[in-house]
């Protein structure tokens, strides 16, 4: 298992909970796992897919997510494909053919496909090793992204009684968890709830005060960093995008009102670092798997904590520091309440209202943001200071706000509890408005009692009273402030109330330290990022799929200038070493040549050495492939006989050829085609297979290029 982890995925060790989950899957036990975004859910079913016989079927909710995950798996040397509406009839047939030939380790499908006539019957005829349900919260009506099509998955355990099912989600309360397990009918599942604490994320809430200028100010501090800005409506997305472009910022919109073609184009531009900012509605929530998102801005109040957590979780998936900024204005509340009021089902309406209230409390309550989020998901956070939110990094002190609270609540009481926040604050501040005069509210005792303080102070008092449930908001689109029992007790002097008064953050968010983070060579990082983007364009994949920012940062700390050094870097597996190792070591060596004074830190040797053909035991898996090859079987025939992917067999044959073993290359590849591929390697002056595949315009695949390259290597040695 650890050998597969290093060789395929390039990691020396598992993240928390991964190993336990994988062991249970390999023991063919159902699993329910709640893991934060960026916690490594994909590895939990991709690694077993490599180790188990048959195909792992992954149910994923969005086409874009499927494509990214398939691209990532292929880059790691796995055989993977997807089935969805984006494929042509011919492409669909090709995937079905690979399935029947047992040539796929991973198959990604949408839940809707289960409802299609004959699909389940087709699956029953295949050697399925595992069903993995991603974004499993979509099955629950209590979840924030409920999708009725997910309910069809309850047929899985009944239809495939002997095949394990694993369900993964990043957001699930205990209530949602029970609902998911019951609806999918998991069989005595191994349940694990990982910590929801994303230590690398900085949480911050700011009051709206000139939103566009505030966003521009933030973006200037984070120039050239990729980020997502969420807005609640399509119009607001379009308006903000246009404004950012006018300001010279590289930005594109994403919302359901755009055509599928435009959405796909814009998302691809963002994923491939062709545009820096994407401005989106929550339609962009689950559809992005980009690991190097450095910030997420919510320009409007999110309607629930689950969605907010999921969306902020799109930042910093590579483990590097990232910022999560929410702009909060009370004017957002009635807009959301209006849509909630349109929900016909009373129970759903009540659930949505409760979720909104908790979202308001998070945004307005001056308590550690991290603690609030974790407590929402039932997790106790014991630290007094998280060191990574605006509350904990500001000058925070408890102050007695009883007198000011009584002033506000007196105004609420004396006006009959019929008015909203703005009017009550106007009364307290002694504002001379037409409405106050018409209602004669300038004659009540509380009028002007707080005129010696600014309106924003009184907004702070209202927010604290709402957060501590001394007052509540009642009504639909235009809610009014009403007293609770607790508020009445405070007003009558039966008890006091304290609030957390804070100043602005003392340090910039980027200053907070993440455990394990080390300074890196930034000029080299910029060079490697340019190289990564060029190679990504050549291979037609997003840059982060080639190497994450964290992997590049590690290269910029330890300067691997040989392939032996490069394999020690986290995130560099055998396939990526082969495809990209030479290009990156060359760039690093050139950087060291012009910077001879760089001191390279010592590094502990890797636990798993780079494998060579000589290290394979006689009679091992490669030898079995060799024996079948000597019998005259083709690559596909060997793969079928051994129940392995063709890419795995090709890897075996490549190693055997390099080791000088007697492999009939002309039987594996037509001699004329071999000569053509050989000429390409010479003409393009490269040992990488990517440029060969690209130059051939689809006539040569990676497996063929690998075998010819190995053959050339042997000829040159001779």
FILUM-707936 format. One record per residue (C-alpha): y negated, x negated, z; residue in three letters. Coordinates in steps of 0.02 Angstrom, whole numbers, padded with zeros to 5 digits, always signed. Each point is the difference from the previous one (the first is absolute). Example, Ala and Ser with C-alpha at 12.3 -4.5 7.8 and 13.67 -1.06 7.14 Angstrom:
+00225-00615+00390ALA;-00172-00069-00033SER;
END
This chain:
+00000+00000+00000UNK;-00123-00139+00045UNK;+00053-00096-00155UNK;-00042+00151-00109UNK;-00165+00020+00092UNK;-00053-00175-00047UNK;+00077-00018-00173UNK;-00054+00170-00068UNK;-00158+00042+00098UNK;-00058-00172+00054UNK;-00014+00036+00187UNK;+00064-00110+00141UNK;+00013+00141+00127UNK;-00005+00188+00015UNK;-00149+00100+00060UNK;+00023+00102+00159UNK;+00138+00133-00016UNK;+00050-00046-00178UNK;+00160-00090+00047UNK;+00062+00139+00114UNK;-00036+00133-00131UNK;+00089-00099-00137UNK;+00153-00031+00110UNK;+00017+00187+00032UNK;-00017+00038-00185UNK;+00133-00130-00043UNK;+00113+00086+00127UNK;-00028+00160-00103UNK;-00092+00092+00137UNK;-00144+00123-00031UNK;-00168-00071+00053UNK;-00169+00077+00042UNK;-00138-00131+00010UNK;-00184+00021+00040UNK;-00085-00162-00053UNK;-00185-00031-00029UNK;-00064-00029-00177UNK;+00023-00184-00035UNK;+00144-00010+00123UNK;+00128-00043-00134UNK;+00089+00167-00031UNK;+00046-00046-00180UNK;+00100-00151+00055UNK;+00105+00111+00115UNK;+00083+00083-00150UNK;-00026-00133-00134UNK;+00096-00134+00092UNK;+00151+00115+00031UNK;-00011+00048-00184UNK;+00036-00181-00044UNK;+00142-00014+00126UNK;+00088+00168-00025UNK;+00109+00051-00147UNK;-00075+00134-00110UNK;-00177+00066-00028UNK;-00127+00037+00135UNK;-00097+00159-00044UNK;-00178+00002+00067UNK;-00093+00165+00009UNK;-00185-00038-00020UNK;-00141+00129-00015UNK;-00113-00078-00131UNK;+00027-00074-00173UNK;-00124-00141+00030UNK;+00087-00049+00161UNK;+00167-00007-00090UNK;-00066-00114-00136UNK;-00076-00122+00124UNK;+00159-00009+00102UNK;+00111-00021-00153UNK;-00115-00139-00064UNK;+00008-00085+00170UNK;+00190+00012+00007UNK;+00019-00071-00175UNK;-00117-00144+00044UNK;+00120-00039+00144UNK;+00145-00009-00123UNK;+00074+00172+00035UNK;+00057+00126-00130UNK;-00108+00155+00024UNK;-00064+00150-00099UNK;-00076+00172+00024UNK;+00025+00173-00070UNK;-00155+00108-00017UNK;-00106+00098-00123UNK;-00092-00156-00060UNK;+00154-00059-00096UNK;+00040+00045-00179UNK;+00167+00079-00045UNK;+00060-00168-00064UNK;-00054-00091+00158UNK;+00082+00133+00107UNK;+00164-00021-00095UNK;-00007-00188+00025UNK;-00015+00023+00189UNK;+00147+00123+00003UNK;+00102-00124-00101UNK;-00036-00139+00125UNK;+00049+00117+00142UNK;+00167+00041-00078UNK;+00032-00185-00033UNK;-00037-00038+00183UNK;-00142-00113-00055UNK;-00130+00060+00126UNK;-00019-00051+00181UNK;-00150+00116+00025UNK;-00044+00167-00079UNK;-00164+00086+00046UNK;-00017+00187-00027UNK;-00117+00141+00051UNK;+00065+00140+00114UNK;-00029+00127-00139UNK;+00141-00078-00100UNK;+00129+00061+00126UNK;-00039+00178-00051UNK;+00037-00035-00183UNK;+00161+00076-00066UNK;+00143-00122-00004UNK;-00091-00147+00084UNK;+00098+00007+00162UNK;+00162+00016-00098UNK;-00047-00155-00098UNK;-00033-00096+00160UNK;+00169+00053+00070UNK;+00084-00092-00144UNK;-00086-00164+00044UNK;+00036-00133+00133UNK;-00150+00038+00114UNK;-00019-00118+00148UNK;-00150+00075+00091UNK;-00132+00137-00008UNK;-00170-00059+00064UNK;-00138+00131+00024UNK;-00173-00077-00002UNK;-00151+00093+00071UNK;+00120+00114+00092UNK;-00142+00092+00089UNK;-00022+00097-00163UNK;+00151+00106+00051UNK;-00088+00071+00154UNK;-00124+00143+00000UNK;-00072-00083+00155UNK;-00032-00159-00098UNK;-00164-00035-00090UNK;+00076-00012-00175UNK;+00127+00141-00001UNK;+00087+00020-00170UNK;+00120+00146-00023UNK;+00104-00100-00125UNK;+00054-00114+00142UNK;+00095+00146+00077UNK;+00131-00018-00137UNK;+00053-00162+00085UNK;+00093+00101+00131UNK;+00139+00004-00129UNK;+00026-00187+00009UNK;+00110-00015+00153UNK;+00101+00154-00049UNK;+00026-00056-00180UNK;+00031-00183+00043UNK;+00089+00005+00169UNK;+00056-00181-00004UNK;-00162-00082-00061UNK;-00129-00054+00130UNK;-00177+00072-00006UNK;-00154-00091+00065UNK;-00169+00083+00024UNK;-00159-00102+00017UNK;-00178+00050+00042UNK;-00157-00085+00062UNK;-00068+00151+00091UNK;+00098+00122+00103UNK;-00032+00078+00168UNK;+00152+00043+00107UNK;-00014+00179-00062UNK;+00000-00054-00183UNK;+00144-00120+00035UNK;+00111+00139+00067UNK;-00047+00110-00148UNK;+00046-00136-00127UNK;+00168-00038+00080UNK;+00046+00184+00005UNK;-00057+00042-00176UNK;+00086-00149-00082UNK;+00151+00030+00113UNK;+00020-00182+00049UNK;+00166-00031+00087UNK;-00023-00077+00174UNK;-00128-00120-00074UNK;-00051-00165+00073UNK;-00182+00035+00046UNK;-00132-00133+00015UNK;-00185+00023+00029UNK;-00090-00162-00032UNK;-00170-00029+00079UNK;-00141+00083-00095UNK;-00114-00143+00049UNK;-00067-00090-00153UNK;-00070-00154+00086UNK;-00083-00068-00157UNK;-00109+00155-00026UNK;-00176+00015+00070UNK;-00050+00181+00036UNK;-00183+00052-00001UNK;-00097+00164-00001UNK;-00184+00012-00048UNK;-00114+00151+00000UNK;-00056+00054-00173UNK;-00181-00052-00027UNK;-00035-00030-00184UNK;+00182-00010-00055UNK;-00024-00086-00168UNK;-00108-00138+00076UNK;+00127-00022+00140UNK;+00143-00020-00123UNK;-00099-00124-00106UNK;-00039-00101+00157UNK;+00185-00010+00044UNK;+00051-00046-00178UNK;-00126-00142-00005UNK;+00081-00072+00157UNK;+00170+00014-00085UNK;-00043-00052-00178UNK;+00146-00019-00121UNK;+00124+00071+00126UNK;+00110+00141-00067UNK;-00023+00163+00094UNK;+00021+00189-00001UNK;-00138+00126+00039UNK;+00061+00176+00042UNK;-00105+00157-00026UNK;+00050+00181+00026UNK;-00053+00078-00166UNK;+00013-00044-00184UNK;-00188+00016-00024UNK;-00039-00118+00143UNK;+00124-00126-00074UNK;-00086+00007-00169UNK;-00176-00012+00072UNK;+00040-00148+00112UNK;+00093-00092-00139UNK;-00148+00019-00117UNK;-00118-00063+00136UNK;+00107-00154+00035UNK;+00012-00043-00185UNK;-00190+00016-00015UNK;-00012-00126+00144UNK;+00107-00124-00098UNK;+00160+00030+00098UNK;+00166+00007-00091UNK;+00066+00174+00042UNK;+00105+00140-00075UNK;+00036+00180+00056UNK;+00166+00083+00040UNK;+00025+00185+00032UNK;+00108+00147-00058UNK;-00135+00061-00121UNK;+00025-00151-00112UNK;+00133+00003-00135UNK;+00167-00083+00044UNK;-00039-00134-00130UNK;-00168-00043+00079UNK;+00074-00001+00177UNK;+00139-00115-00057UNK;-00123-00115-00090UNK;-00119-00009+00150UNK;+00138-00031+00125UNK;+00074-00136-00109UNK;-00171-00083-00015UNK;-00014-00004+00189UNK;+00179-00058+00028UNK;-00022-00141-00124UNK;-00166-00061+00073UNK;-00098+00050-00156UNK;-00114+00106+00110UNK;-00046-00033+00181UNK;-00032+00174+00073UNK;+00089+00165-00024UNK;-00093+00157+00060UNK;+00126+00138+00030UNK;+00049+00164+00079UNK;+00156+00007+00107UNK;+00096+00023-00163UNK;+00003-00190+00001UNK;+00086-00004+00172UNK;+00182-00041-00030UNK;-00021-00062-00177UNK;-00059-00175+00036UNK;+00111-00143+00054UNK;-00127-00140-00028UNK;+00026-00126+00139UNK;-00169-00091-00006UNK;-00117+00146+00036UNK;-00126-00079+00118UNK;-00089+00158+00058UNK;+00010+00190+00001UNK;-00158+00103+00022UNK;+00004+00185+00045UNK;-00170+00065-00055UNK;+00042+00171+00072UNK;+00094+00062+00152UNK;+00189+00009-00034UNK;+00077+00170+00033UNK;+00140-00070+00107UNK;+00053-00159+00090UNK;+00164-00017-00096UNK;-00090-00009-00166UNK;-00131-00118+00070UNK;+00133-00117+00068UNK;+00096+00005-00164UNK;-00157-00036-00103UNK;-00064-00140+00111UNK;+00177-00069-00008UNK;-00031-00043-00183UNK;-00106-00145+00063UNK;+00075-00166+00049UNK;+00179+00034-00051UNK;+00022-00187-00025UNK;-00032-00030+00185UNK;-00172-00077-00026UNK;-00155+00067+00086UNK;-00076+00159-00070UNK;-00136+00124+00047UNK;+00006+00188+00024UNK;-00172+00082+00006UNK;-00031+00186+00028UNK;-00172+00077-00028UNK;-00013+00155+00110UNK;-00126+00140-00012UNK;+00017+00169+00085UNK;-00049+00081-00163UNK;+00176-00043-00060UNK;+00081+00118+00126UNK;-00054+00170-00071UNK;+00053-00056-00175UNK;+00178-00032+00060UNK;+00000+00156+00108UNK;-00048+00105-00151UNK;+00157-00054-00093UNK;+00107+00024+00155UNK;-00065+00178+00015UNK;+00065+00035-00175UNK;+00181-00037+00051UNK;+00087+00171+00000UNK;+00139-00044+00123UNK;-00065+00013+00178UNK;+00122-00130+00067UNK;-00046-00128-00133UNK;-00184+00037+00030UNK;+00021-00031+00186UNK;+00094-00164-00031UNK;-00136-00061-00119UNK;-00138+00045+00123UNK;+00086-00094+00140UNK;+00018-00153-00111UNK;-00185+00008-00049UNK;-00053+00006+00183UNK;+00101-00156+00037UNK;-00081-00087-00149UNK;-00174+00045+00065UNK;+00047-00064+00172UNK;+00056-00167-00074UNK;-00163-00021-00095UNK;-00116+00052+00141UNK;+00086-00059+00158UNK;-00057-00171+00058UNK;+00173-00060+00049UNK;+00099-00143-00080UNK;+00044+00060-00176UNK;+00169-00084+00005UNK;+00047+00082+00163UNK;-00047+00171-00068UNK;+00104-00022-00158UNK;+00152-00064+00093UNK;-00009+00137+00133UNK;-00006+00131-00139UNK;+00170-00062-00059UNK;+00069-00002+00177UNK;-00017-00187+00027UNK;-00076-00072+00158UNK;-00125-00142-00026UNK;-00020-00096+00162UNK;-00129-00129-00053UNK;-00175+00026+00072UNK;-00082-00079-00151UNK;+00083-00003-00172UNK;-00126-00125-00068UNK;+00007+00083-00170UNK;-00105+00158+00003UNK;-00185+00038+00014UNK;+00017+00069+00176UNK;+00089-00152+00070UNK;-00110-00125-00089UNK;-00163+00086+00047UNK;-00095-00007+00163UNK;+00085+00144+00087UNK;-00040+00068+00171UNK;+00032+00163+00092UNK;-00156+00098+00042UNK;-00028+00161+00097UNK;-00057+00132-00125UNK;+00009+00150+00118UNK;-00187+00041-00001UNK;-00015-00011-00190UNK;+00162+00098-00020UNK;-00071+00139+00110UNK;-00159+00005-00107UNK;+00101+00025-00159UNK;+00118+00128+00076UNK;-00146+00094+00078UNK;-00075+00017-00175UNK;+00167+00063-00063UNK;+00016+00126+00142UNK;-00182+00063-00005UNK;+00013+00037-00187UNK;+00157+00103+00023UNK;+00124-00127-00073UNK;-00044+00059-00176UNK;-00069-00161-00079UNK;+00060-00162-00077UNK;-00030-00182+00043UNK;-00159-00027-00101UNK;-00093+00149+00076UNK;+00051-00045+00178UNK;-00060-00180-00022UNK;-00164+00064-00074UNK;-00025+00106+00156UNK;+00036-00143+00119UNK;-00110-00120-00099UNK;-00144+00126-00003UNK;-00005+00014-00190UNK;-00132+00118-00071UNK;+00105+00091-00131UNK;-00027+00170-00078UNK;+00171+00059+00061UNK;-00037-00051+00181UNK;-00164+00093-00003UNK;+00074+00157-00080UNK;+00139+00006+00130UNK;-00123-00044+00139UNK;+00113-00142+00055UNK;-00156-00102+00037UNK;-00022+00110+00152UNK;+00165-00037+00086UNK;+00004-00118+00148UNK;+00100-00136-00092UNK;-00118-00011-00148UNK;-00067-00178-00016UNK;+00095-00060+00155UNK;+00063-00150-00100UNK;-00152-00038-00107UNK;-00017-00172+00081UNK;+00161-00056-00087UNK;+00046-00013-00185UNK;+00105+00134-00088UNK;+00141-00123-00029UNK;+00020-00015+00188UNK;+00025+00187+00014UNK;+00124-00006-00144UNK;+00094-00130+00103UNK;+00000+00120+00150UNK;+00066+00143-00108UNK;+00136-00112-00073UNK;+00055-00054+00174UNK;+00004+00178+00063UNK;+00105+00054-00150UNK;+00116-00150+00017UNK;+00027+00032+00185UNK;+00020+00188-00031UNK;-00147+00050+00108UNK;-00061+00102-00148UNK;+00087+00062-00156UNK;-00043+00057-00175UNK;+00036+00181-00041UNK;-00015+00093-00165UNK;+00038-00030-00181UNK;-00109-00085-00128UNK;-00149-00011+00119UNK;+00075-00036+00172UNK;-00099+00028+00160UNK;+00008-00096+00164UNK;+00081+00088+00148UNK;+00034-00054+00180UNK;+00176-00030+00065UNK;+00053+00021+00182UNK;-00023-00188+00022UNK;-00174+00012-00075UNK;-00046+00145+00114UNK;+00053-00103+00152UNK;-00109-00146-00058UNK;-00148+00116-00034UNK;+00013+00075+00175UNK;+00012-00171+00081UNK;+00181+00016+00056UNK;+00048-00162-00088UNK;-00082-00143-00095UNK;+00035-00081-00167UNK;-00007-00179-00067UNK;-00018-00061-00178UNK;+00027-00167-00085UNK;-00166-00068-00056UNK;+00012-00136-00130UNK;-00107-00111-00107UNK;+00038-00067-00173UNK;+00145-00120-00027UNK;-00035-00174+00063UNK;+00108-00083-00132UNK;+00035+00042-00181UNK;+00169+00083-00025UNK;+00062-00147-00102UNK;-00014-00110+00154UNK;+00146+00078+00093UNK;+00156-00106+00009UNK;+00173+00053-00053UNK;+00147-00085+00082UNK;+00071-00132-00116UNK;-00154-00009-00110UNK;-00053-00177-00046UNK;-00150-00067-00096UNK;+00042-00037-00181UNK;-00072-00096-00148UNK;-00115+00132-00076UNK;-00042-00095-00162UNK;+00187-00020-00033UNK;+00028+00183+00041UNK;-00127+00049-00133UNK;+00089-00110-00128UNK;+00171+00073+00044UNK;-00070+00176-00008UNK;-00063-00033-00178UNK;+00170-00072-00047UNK;+00088+00150+00078UNK;-00106+00121-00099UNK;+00034-00092-00164UNK;+00188-00001+00031UNK;-00007+00183+00051UNK;-00081+00045-00165UNK;+00134-00099-00093UNK;+00141+00086+00093UNK;-00085+00171+00000UNK;+00010+00025+00188UNK;-00132+00014+00137UNK;-00051-00169+00072UNK;+00055+00041+00178UNK;+00178+00027-00063UNK;+00009-00182-00056UNK;-00059-00067+00169UNK;-00092+00085+00142UNK;-00164-00067+00069UNK;+00095-00056+00154UNK;+00119-00103-00107UNK;-00148-00080-00090UNK;-00084-00035+00166UNK;+00157-00089+00060UNK;-00001-00105-00159UNK;-00181-00044+00041UNK;+00051-00063+00172UNK;+00157-00102-00043UNK;-00038-00051-00183UNK;+00177+00012-00075UNK;-00011-00116-00151UNK;+00187-00004-00041UNK;+00128+00139-00024UNK;+00091-00061+00155UNK;-00159+00026+00100UNK;-00041+00164-00085UNK;+00163+00085+00053UNK;-00051-00024+00182UNK;-00150+00117-00024UNK;+00023+00178+00064UNK;+00016+00123-00144UNK;+00072-00126-00124UNK;+00179+00045-00043UNK;+00113-00077-00131UNK;-00057+00109-00145UNK;-00186-00022+00036UNK;+00026-00187+00023UNK;+00079-00006-00171UNK;-00132+00107-00086UNK;-00158-00063+00083UNK;+00040-00153+00105UNK;-00044-00130-00131UNK;-00169+00080-00040UNK;-00052+00010+00182UNK;+00060-00173+00050UNK;-00092-00072-00151UNK;-00162+00085+00054UNK;+00020-00059+00180UNK;+00039-00179-00054UNK;-00155-00002-00111UNK;-00104+00060+00149UNK;+00071-00138+00110UNK;-00036-00130-00135UNK;-00187+00040+00001UNK;-00002+00018+00190UNK;+00096-00154+00060UNK;-00067+00014+00178UNK;+00091+00164+00035UNK;+00116-00016+00149UNK;+00161+00099-00023UNK;+00068+00068+00166UNK;+00181-00029+00047UNK;+00118+00146-00017UNK;+00168+00035+00076UNK;+00142-00002-00127UNK;+00061+00170-00060UNK;+00155+00071+00080UNK;+00079+00041-00168UNK;+00002-00144-00126UNK;-00028+00021-00186UNK;+00167+00039-00077UNK;+00071-00103-00141UNK;+00158+00030-00102UNK;+00086-00144+00091UNK;-00023+00090+00166UNK;+00104+00149-00056UNK;+00173+00001+00074UNK;+00148-00010-00115UNK;+00070+00174-00019UNK;-00168+00078+00048UNK;-00095+00134-00094UNK;-00061-00116-00139UNK;+00177-00064-00028UNK;+00062+00177-00024UNK;-00130+00025-00136UNK;+00052-00166-00079UNK;+00184+00051-00005UNK;-00041+00165-00085UNK;-00113-00089-00125UNK;+00141-00117-00045UNK;+00106+00154-00038UNK;-00126+00044-00137UNK;-00089+00145+00086UNK;-00182+00037-00043UNK;-00138+00006+00131UNK;+00007+00190+00008UNK;+00189-00002+00013UNK;-00006-00127+00143UNK;-00133+00103+00089UNK;+00105+00158-00016UNK;+00158-00088+00058UNK;-00088-00072+00152UNK;-00108+00153+00036UNK;-00156-00108-00008UNK;-00164+00009-00095UNK;-00008-00091-00167UNK;-00149-00099+00065UNK;+00109-00066+00142UNK;+00136-00054-00124UNK;-00132-00085-00108UNK;-00058-00097+00154UNK;+00179-00057+00030UNK;+00021-00057-00181UNK;-00168-00089+00002UNK;+00055-00101+00153UNK;+00168-00039-00080UNK;-00081-00062-00161UNK;-00122-00112+00096UNK;+00148-00068+00099UNK;+00081-00056-00163UNK;+00141+00127+00006UNK;+00088+00051-00158UNK;-00094+00158-00048UNK;+00005+00058-00181UNK;-00187+00029-00027UNK;+00023+00056-00181UNK;+00115+00140+00058UNK;-00130+00060+00125UNK;-00147-00012-00121UNK;+00003+00006-00189UNK;-00030-00179-00064UNK;-00144+00054-00114UNK;-00087+00087+00145UNK;+00032-00152+00112UNK;-00084-00112-00127UNK;-00148+00118-00011UNK;-00021+00001+00191UNK;+00016-00189+00005UNK;-00139-00016-00129UNK;-00110+00115+00105UNK;+00019-00113+00153UNK;-00053-00150-00107UNK;-00144+00090-00088UNK;-00072+00077+00158UNK;+00022-00161+00101UNK;+00066+00091+00152UNK;+00155+00009+00108UNK;-00046+00172+00067UNK;+00095+00148-00069UNK;-00146+00122+00012UNK;-00097-00069-00150UNK;+00160+00001-00104UNK;+00034+00184+00035UNK;-00182+00043-00033UNK;-00009-00100-00162UNK;+00161+00079-00066UNK;-00079+00174+00011UNK;+00156+00077+00076UNK;+00133-00087-00104UNK;+00046-00121+00141UNK;+00033+00048+00181UNK;-00011-00106+00158UNK;+00188-00021+00013UNK;+00013-00072-00176UNK;-00148-00116+00029UNK;+00078-00063+00163UNK;+00166-00043-00081UNK;-00081-00091-00146UNK;-00113-00096+00118UNK;+00152-00056+00101UNK;+00087-00053-00161UNK;-00153-00102-00055UNK;-00004-00081+00173UNK;+00180-00058-00020UNK;-00029-00065-00177UNK;-00148-00104+00058UNK;+00103-00073+00143UNK;+00136-00049-00123UNK;
END
